[in-house]
Amino acid sequence: MNVRFGKLMELHEKEDGEYVKSREAVIGKIKEEFENAEEFLKVADSAAKSFFDYSVTEPKVYAVLPVRKSDRLYVKKHTSSQRPYFHTHSFYELIYVVKGKCVQFVYPCGKKTVLREKSFCLLSPGAAHAIAKCGEKDVVLKLVIPCGIFPKTLKTDDGGILTFKDDSEKAGFYLQNLIQETTVKRDYDNPAAENWLSLLLIELFRESKRENAIGEKLLTYIERNFPPSLKGFSSFVGYSQGYAARLLKRETGKNFTENIMSLRLKKAEELLRNTDLSVENVSLEVGFANSSGLYKTFYQNYGMTPSEFRKSVR
């Protein structure tokens, strides 16, 4: 990014650093940006969970989940002054890690996920999360995208969270032009910004389809073969074991065993959410020898037991 971008980031840091010093200014921001501001403000100052305490490092769950709103496209730095809090949106939000990392907390369990440098994350309307405070070396951008200008040809799940790797030079070029168009004041509507946004999103989805191809093949393989093995999978896709392993690691960021475990947990989450199967039967259904294996792995990844997760989503 250029010198002008650096100055813009400094400006965002300065502006946020000033307004968080004033309780009245924070309340003004809440009323401006939250759909349910009045309802949220009634619980925002509850004992030991005050929303106005900007020293917190872990997000709290409030009785009312804030819903952010916006009718304009803009780019904002996630500044070091901002505190983590669980919230959702009535718009799409695209996060991009320019430098360093971005730690997110998944609602309601609080599980941490880490976005590394040059990664994108797209949150659909209704997706609930919190973003940790930035470190000194972290540069994280948030693109606010109103639903009305999100390309209708790109399909996302309601309330879904998608991650993308910036392996495309085109994506970086489109992003830089988008930032430039959204930070220059115009005396007229600026369709150029929306066009750069469309090009950026199309490129990300296009690259994602290429990367997900091997992951989709793995999913098909484990649905047809139990127990799964790298040898069996490599034969299924017609590659050597070494090449299949490298391809999985490069395109999914996980090795074969990690991919298998991730798919098992995703299936377990789906069954816990949508069926009345016992935890024991869910364990067997997703490939664990007994429920203790699922309990241990589920707790390590979600911060709660399968039973606690089921209660939280019903």
C-alpha positions as CSV (number, residue, x, y, z in Angstrom):
1,M,0.0,0.0,0.0
2,N,1.2,3.6,-0.7
3,V,2.0,6.6,1.5
4,R,-1.5,7.9,1.2
5,F,-2.8,4.7,2.6
6,G,-0.5,4.9,5.5
7,K,-1.7,8.4,6.3
8,L,-5.3,7.2,6.1
9,M,-4.6,4.5,8.6
10,E,-3.0,7.0,11.0
11,L,-6.1,9.2,10.6
12,H,-8.5,6.3,11.5
13,E,-6.3,5.5,14.6
14,K,-6.4,9.2,15.7
15,E,-10.2,9.6,15.2
16,D,-11.0,6.4,17.1
17,G,-8.5,7.2,19.8
18,E,-10.3,10.5,20.5
19,Y,-13.9,9.4,20.5
20,V,-13.5,6.4,22.8
21,K,-12.3,8.8,25.5
22,S,-15.8,10.2,25.8
23,R,-18.8,8.2,27.0
24,E,-21.1,10.6,25.2
25,A,-19.2,10.1,21.9
26,V,-19.4,6.3,22.3
27,I,-23.2,6.5,22.9
28,G,-23.5,8.7,19.8
29,K,-21.7,6.1,17.7
30,I,-23.9,3.4,19.0
31,K,-27.1,5.4,18.2
32,E,-25.6,6.1,14.7
33,E,-24.4,2.6,13.8
34,F,-26.7,0.1,15.7
35,E,-30.2,-0.8,14.5
36,N,-31.2,-1.7,18.1
37,A,-29.3,1.0,19.8
38,E,-31.9,1.9,22.4
39,E,-32.5,-1.7,23.4
40,F,-28.8,-2.4,23.6
41,L,-28.0,0.7,25.7
42,K,-30.3,-0.5,28.4
43,V,-28.0,-3.5,29.0
44,A,-24.7,-2.1,27.9
45,D,-23.7,-0.8,31.4
46,S,-24.6,-3.9,33.4
47,A,-22.4,-4.8,36.4
48,A,-19.0,-6.2,35.5
49,K,-19.8,-6.2,31.8
50,S,-19.9,-2.5,30.9
51,F,-19.7,-1.9,27.1
52,F,-17.9,1.4,28.0
53,D,-14.9,-0.4,29.4
54,Y,-12.3,-0.3,26.6
55,S,-9.6,-2.2,28.5
56,V,-11.3,-5.6,27.9
57,T,-9.6,-8.1,25.7
58,E,-12.3,-10.8,25.6
59,P,-15.8,-10.2,24.2
60,K,-18.7,-10.5,26.6
61,V,-22.1,-11.9,25.8
62,Y,-24.9,-9.3,26.4
63,A,-28.6,-10.0,26.8
64,V,-29.0,-8.0,23.5
65,L,-26.8,-8.7,20.5
66,P,-25.9,-5.4,18.8
67,V,-26.9,-5.2,15.1
68,R,-24.7,-2.8,13.1
69,K,-26.2,-1.0,10.1
70,S,-25.0,0.9,7.1
71,D,-26.3,2.1,3.8
72,R,-23.0,3.1,2.3
73,L,-19.8,1.4,1.0
74,Y,-16.7,2.3,2.9
75,V,-13.4,1.0,4.1
76,K,-12.3,1.4,7.8
77,K,-9.2,0.3,9.7
78,H,-9.8,-1.9,12.7
79,T,-8.0,0.4,15.1
80,S,-6.2,-0.4,18.3
81,S,-8.7,1.7,20.3
82,Q,-11.6,-0.6,19.4
83,R,-12.7,-3.2,22.0
84,P,-13.9,-6.7,21.1
85,Y,-17.7,-7.2,21.4
86,F,-20.1,-9.7,19.9
87,H,-22.3,-8.2,17.2
88,T,-23.9,-8.9,13.9
89,H,-24.7,-6.9,10.8
90,S,-27.4,-6.0,8.4
91,F,-24.8,-5.7,5.7
92,Y,-21.9,-7.7,4.3
93,E,-18.5,-7.2,5.9
94,L,-15.2,-8.1,4.1
95,I,-12.2,-8.2,6.4
96,Y,-8.7,-8.1,4.9
97,V,-5.4,-8.6,6.8
98,V,-2.8,-6.3,5.2
99,K,-0.2,-7.1,7.8
100,G,0.1,-9.2,10.9
101,K,-3.0,-11.1,11.9
102,C,-6.7,-10.7,12.9
103,V,-8.2,-12.8,15.7
104,Q,-11.9,-13.4,15.6
105,F,-14.2,-14.9,18.2
106,V,-17.1,-17.0,17.0
107,Y,-20.5,-16.3,18.6
108,P,-21.8,-17.7,21.0
109,C,-19.1,-20.2,22.0
110,G,-16.2,-17.7,21.8
111,K,-13.9,-20.0,19.8
112,K,-10.9,-18.1,18.4
113,T,-10.0,-18.2,14.7
114,V,-7.0,-16.5,13.3
115,L,-6.7,-14.7,9.9
116,R,-3.2,-14.4,8.7
117,E,-1.6,-11.8,6.5
118,K,-3.1,-11.4,3.0
119,S,-6.3,-13.3,4.0
120,F,-9.9,-12.2,3.3
121,C,-13.0,-13.1,5.4
122,L,-16.5,-12.3,4.2
123,L,-19.3,-12.2,6.7
124,S,-22.9,-12.4,5.4
125,P,-25.7,-10.4,7.1
126,G,-26.6,-12.1,10.3
127,A,-23.2,-13.6,10.9
128,A,-22.2,-12.9,14.6
129,H,-18.6,-12.5,15.7
130,A,-16.2,-10.3,17.6
131,I,-12.7,-9.1,16.6
132,A,-9.9,-8.9,19.0
133,K,-7.9,-5.7,19.6
134,C,-5.2,-5.1,17.0
135,G,-1.5,-5.4,18.0
136,E,0.9,-2.7,17.1
137,K,2.1,-4.5,14.0
138,D,-1.4,-5.5,12.8
139,V,-3.1,-3.7,9.9
140,V,-6.7,-5.0,9.4
141,L,-9.2,-3.5,7.0
142,K,-13.0,-3.8,7.2
143,L,-15.0,-3.2,4.1
144,V,-18.7,-2.4,4.8
145,I,-20.9,-3.6,1.9
146,P,-24.6,-2.7,1.9
147,C,-26.8,-5.6,0.7
148,G,-28.1,-3.6,-2.3
149,I,-24.7,-3.4,-4.0
150,F,-23.5,-6.9,-3.2
151,P,-23.3,-8.9,-6.6
152,K,-26.4,-11.0,-6.8
153,T,-24.6,-13.7,-8.8
154,L,-22.4,-14.6,-5.9
155,K,-24.0,-17.0,-3.5
156,T,-23.3,-17.0,0.2
157,D,-25.0,-18.7,3.1
158,D,-27.2,-16.5,5.3
159,G,-25.2,-15.8,8.4
160,G,-22.2,-17.5,6.9
161,I,-18.5,-16.8,7.2
162,L,-16.2,-17.4,4.2
163,T,-12.4,-17.1,4.2
164,F,-10.2,-16.5,1.1
165,K,-6.5,-16.4,0.6
166,D,-5.1,-13.5,-1.4
167,D,-3.0,-15.6,-3.9
168,S,-4.3,-13.5,-6.8
169,E,-2.5,-10.3,-7.9
170,K,-5.8,-9.2,-9.4
171,A,-7.5,-9.2,-6.0
172,G,-4.8,-6.9,-4.6
173,F,-5.1,-4.5,-7.6
174,Y,-8.8,-4.4,-7.3
175,L,-8.7,-3.8,-3.5
176,Q,-6.2,-0.9,-3.9
177,N,-8.4,0.8,-6.4
178,L,-11.5,0.2,-4.3
179,I,-9.8,1.9,-1.3
180,Q,-8.8,4.8,-3.4
181,E,-12.3,5.3,-4.7
182,T,-14.0,5.1,-1.3
183,T,-11.6,7.5,0.4
184,V,-11.9,10.3,-2.2
185,K,-14.7,12.8,-1.7
186,R,-16.9,13.1,-4.7
187,D,-19.7,15.6,-5.6
188,Y,-21.5,12.8,-7.4
189,D,-22.4,9.1,-7.1
190,N,-19.3,7.0,-7.5
191,P,-20.1,3.8,-9.5
192,A,-16.4,3.1,-9.9
193,A,-16.1,2.0,-6.3
194,E,-19.0,-0.5,-6.8
195,N,-17.4,-1.8,-10.0
196,W,-14.0,-2.4,-8.3
197,L,-15.9,-4.1,-5.4
198,S,-17.6,-6.4,-7.9
199,L,-14.4,-7.3,-9.6
200,L,-12.7,-8.0,-6.2
201,L,-15.5,-10.3,-5.0
202,I,-15.7,-12.1,-8.3
203,E,-12.0,-12.8,-8.2
204,L,-12.1,-14.0,-4.6
205,F,-15.0,-16.4,-5.4
206,R,-13.3,-17.6,-8.6
207,E,-10.1,-18.4,-6.8
208,S,-12.0,-20.0,-3.9
209,K,-13.7,-22.5,-6.3
210,R,-10.3,-23.6,-7.6
211,E,-9.0,-24.0,-4.1
212,N,-12.0,-25.9,-2.8
213,A,-11.9,-28.5,-5.6
214,I,-9.6,-30.8,-3.6
215,G,-11.5,-30.2,-0.4
216,E,-14.8,-31.3,-2.2
217,K,-13.0,-34.4,-3.4
218,L,-11.9,-35.2,0.1
219,L,-15.5,-34.8,1.4
220,T,-16.8,-37.2,-1.4
221,Y,-14.0,-39.7,-0.5
222,I,-14.8,-39.9,3.2
223,E,-18.5,-40.2,2.6
224,R,-17.8,-43.4,0.6
225,N,-14.8,-44.8,2.5
226,F,-14.4,-45.6,6.2
227,P,-12.0,-45.5,7.8
228,P,-10.4,-42.8,5.5
229,S,-6.6,-42.9,4.8
230,L,-4.2,-40.8,2.9
231,K,-3.3,-43.8,0.8
232,G,-6.9,-44.4,-0.1
233,F,-7.6,-40.7,-0.8
234,S,-4.5,-40.4,-3.1
235,S,-5.7,-43.4,-5.0
236,F,-9.2,-42.0,-5.2
237,V,-8.0,-38.7,-6.8
238,G,-5.3,-40.4,-8.9
239,Y,-2.2,-38.7,-7.3
240,S,0.8,-40.0,-5.4
241,Q,0.4,-39.8,-1.6
242,G,3.1,-37.1,-1.4
243,Y,1.5,-34.9,-4.1
244,A,-2.0,-35.4,-2.6
245,A,-0.7,-34.4,0.8
246,R,1.0,-31.3,-0.5
247,L,-2.0,-30.3,-2.6
248,L,-4.3,-30.5,0.5
249,K,-1.9,-28.5,2.6
250,R,-1.4,-25.8,0.0
251,E,-5.1,-25.4,-0.9
252,T,-6.8,-25.9,2.5
253,G,-4.0,-24.9,5.0
254,K,-4.4,-28.3,6.8
255,N,-2.8,-31.7,6.4
256,F,-4.9,-34.8,5.7
257,T,-5.5,-35.7,9.4
258,E,-6.5,-32.1,10.2
259,N,-8.9,-32.0,7.3
260,I,-10.5,-35.2,8.4
261,M,-11.0,-34.0,11.9
262,S,-12.3,-30.6,10.7
263,L,-14.9,-32.4,8.5
264,R,-15.9,-34.7,11.4
265,L,-16.5,-31.7,13.7
266,K,-18.5,-29.9,11.1
267,K,-20.7,-32.9,10.7
268,A,-21.0,-33.3,14.5
269,E,-22.0,-29.7,14.8
270,E,-24.7,-30.1,12.1
271,L,-26.1,-33.2,13.8
272,L,-26.1,-31.6,17.3
273,R,-27.9,-28.6,15.9
274,N,-30.5,-30.3,13.7
275,T,-31.2,-33.7,15.2
276,D,-32.1,-35.3,18.5
277,L,-29.4,-38.0,18.2
278,S,-27.6,-38.8,21.5
279,V,-24.0,-37.6,21.8
280,E,-23.0,-41.2,21.8
281,N,-24.7,-41.8,18.4
282,V,-23.4,-38.5,17.0
283,S,-19.9,-39.7,17.9
284,L,-20.3,-43.0,16.1
285,E,-22.0,-41.2,13.1
286,V,-19.0,-39.0,12.5
287,G,-16.3,-41.7,13.0
288,F,-15.3,-41.6,16.7
289,A,-14.9,-44.9,18.5
290,N,-16.8,-43.5,21.5
291,S,-18.3,-40.3,22.9
292,S,-15.2,-39.5,25.0
293,G,-13.2,-38.9,21.8
294,L,-15.8,-36.4,20.5
295,Y,-16.1,-34.7,23.9
296,K,-12.4,-34.1,24.1
297,T,-11.9,-32.9,20.5
298,F,-15.1,-30.8,20.5
299,Y,-14.1,-29.0,23.7
300,Q,-10.6,-28.3,22.4
301,N,-12.1,-26.6,19.3
302,Y,-15.3,-25.0,20.5
303,G,-14.6,-24.3,24.2
304,M,-17.7,-26.2,25.3
305,T,-18.9,-29.8,25.4
306,P,-21.2,-31.2,22.6
307,S,-24.2,-31.1,25.1
308,E,-23.4,-27.4,26.0
309,F,-23.2,-26.5,22.3
310,R,-26.6,-28.2,21.6
311,K,-28.2,-26.1,24.4
312,S,-26.6,-22.9,23.1
313,V,-28.0,-23.2,19.6
314,R,-31.6,-24.3,20.5
